[in-house]
């Protein structure tokens, strides 16, 4: 089995997070069209506004995705435990999906808790890469 073949199970969570990002962009676009928001113009910071919450969801995902990709690559290059790496990667992906749902639904406290959980999974990926 080649080096990269052994990490094949990591392809799906990476693909799912890419799909989540695409869906988030489409949600913002649809909400923007419905609200007749002019593209490129500033948006009022208002958590009561669905388009604002959706745009913050995209922005927050963009802020964490680089860390996720780098942490997964670190685990692969360090030949970390596949079991733990895949588990942590899926944990991050699922927590990001839940985060988006909480943000769209304006569930502030739950959204913050789920965000914290997603950060723990990122940290776990780094620890896994270093020690397993």
ABEGO torsion letter per residue (X at the ends): XBAAAAAAAAAAAAAAAAAAAAAAAAAAAAAAAAAGBBBGBBBBBBAABAAAAAAAAAAAAAAAAAAAAAAAAAAAAAGBBAAAAAAAAAAAAAAAAAAAAAAAAGBAAAAAAAAAAAAAAAAAAAAAAAAX
